[in-house]
Amino acid sequence: MAVLLSLINVNKEFGQNIILNNISFDIEEGDRIGLVGLNGSGKTTLANIICGGIKFDKGSIKWYKENIKVGYLKQDGSYTQKIIDEYHNEVRDEVNIKDFLQISSCLNIKRDINPLSQGEFNSLSGGEKMKLALANILSYNPNFLILDEPTNYIDYEGMQWIIEKAKSYKGTLLIISHDRYFLDSTVNKVIEISKGVTNTYYGNYSFYRDEKKRRYESEINQYNIQQYNKLKIEKEINKLKEWSQKAHKDSTKKQAVGLGKKEYFRAKAKKRDKQVKSKIKQLEKLNLEGIKKPKEDKRIDFKFNNAILKGTRIIEAFNIEKGFSSRILFKDSSFYIMRGERVGIFGPNGCGKTTLLKILLDKEKLDKGDVFLSKSVSIGYLSQEGLDIDEALSVIEMFDIKSRQQEGRLRKLLNNMGFDENMIIQKVSTLSYGEITRVRITKLIIKDLDLLIMDEPLNHLDIYSREKLEEALKDYEGTIILVSHDRYMIENLCNCLLVFKDNKIKKILGDPREHFDKIYVKEKENIFKSNKNQINHLKDAKDKKMLIENEISYVLGELSRLSKDSKEYNDMDKKFKDLINDKRKLDY
């Protein structure tokens, strides 16, 4: 593919902090790039530099085509009523207005929103705002699209739509996301920003994660070999010095009579000295130019205390019903939750998931039915809103410390969560959203809890933090009730689901993957047929090839998470082989 733009030694600093350190890479036409890295690594800064929103300090950006139309979906919170109204009031042709309405409908925005109306924005939910903003951008038909956390507050149906739109999109795509399932399904190249520099991986997120681990293990192995060789050289130097000193002594001994004998020992000592100097130079070169020890990512150690398990059924719901005004969220619903279960709550935006959590916590009342919650269970609740945080306090003041021993344990825990001594005395108002989330999780970890109720716990956490949190929750022995749009987390952690469908809540036991695959298998078949027809109707071989490559990228993402002995894997593997054959035909 042809190169669309090149970044050459781009540097960006904010005060004393170097965010981007002379980075260079190419973006090719048709690329599907996932831009990943820890919170604060410079992903959004780089996206703003590419689209011209931020000036860089050094380096250059070269575009190889003129009149590139860039569409940029910013992170949630970046859209206001004023921005949307200004967008609506622009002169737009009928095609764009039609596209906007069609896209809004596909995104499942259930409100009657005219693109030329005023004042509707403030009444939208977070998910609807994001969907509307994306509809705005897509209706302009950009040929280079930047999506910054597009799945925030988007439900499963909305995410599937975005995945399919990304696959059929003909232009170049740059995605910033912490959602691993979304990245696996949409990208074929990953660019990681770490400590101001970039590294490129040619594959989806799962490939990037495995390849990064392999590279690190290879680098640490090479470093260890080098350290062994350095130690070996040091021993050789010491041995040569001993031999040299002995030769010097032998040349001055009385018994070393005769000029020939003395000259022999002097020559021997001189040779040893020369060998010592050579080895020292070799060692100095290794110290100066050798392999540096590869650095591991910032350590964040989530570790929950073991729960005290009591009883068998800790929650039971009997014929519960809840609605607001004339709208019923759920009715005639009964279920139970056993101790030690990891329950994923699944359903579209607005179905009542958060409302159910509030009912379980006695923060919301039922219209009908009863809920039993064992009184012996201690509960920790992580809400979406973060209302349990007082931003006027420092980090350490957020905790009720009653002893020096408790303070020592807290400081150690905060350090494991990535907070150094300076950060724990900072005001909470100065922290990033991701850091605030880690403080809130720390408040749960420090308690001995039997039940964790978590509503979108991964919001604002980077990929590394998400995976560490999952690892800790897997080791946690208590009960978990989890609301999350992160399909990876639900699949990796939960062993049953509470599914919201047709105004009822139904419990489904077993691997959540099976339920998700059943939901989307028919939809995937229709999408593949639609994409096949779309490919067949294209006359330009280049466009056909681009769509096929996007399909291949998506299929590889699906194969990476499916079990090899499953029917879904075999079906997807057949599609992969068919796509490869189609691509080969175009190559000849």
Secondary structure, DSSP 8 states (H G I E B T S, - for coil): --EEEEEEEEEEEETTEEEEEEEEEEEETT-EEEEE-STTSSHHHHHHHHTTSS--SEEEEEESSSS--EEEE--TT---HHHHHHHHHS---HHHHHHHHHHHHHTT--S---TT--S-GGGS-HHHHHHHHHHHHHTT--SEEEEESTTTT--HHHHHHHHHHHHH--SEEEEE---HHHHHHH-SEEEEEETTEEEEESS-HHHHHHHHHHHHHHHHHHHHHHHHHHHHHHHHHHHHHHHHHHHHHHTT-TT--SHHHHHHHHHHHHHHHHHHHHHHHHHHHHHHHS--------------------SSEEEEEEEEEEEETTEEEEEEEEEEEETT-EEEEE--TTSSHHHHHHHHTTSS--SEEEEEE-TT--EEEE-SS-TT--TTSBTGGGS---SHHHHHHHHHHHHHTT--TTGGGSBGGGS-HHHHHHHHHHHHHTS--SEEEEESTTTT--HHHHHHHHHHHHH--SEEEEE-S-HHHHHHH-SEEEEEETTEEEEEES-HHHHHHHHHHHHHHHHHHHHHHHHHH---HHHHHHHHHHHHHHHHHHHHHS-TTSHHHHHHHHHHHHHHHHHHHHH-
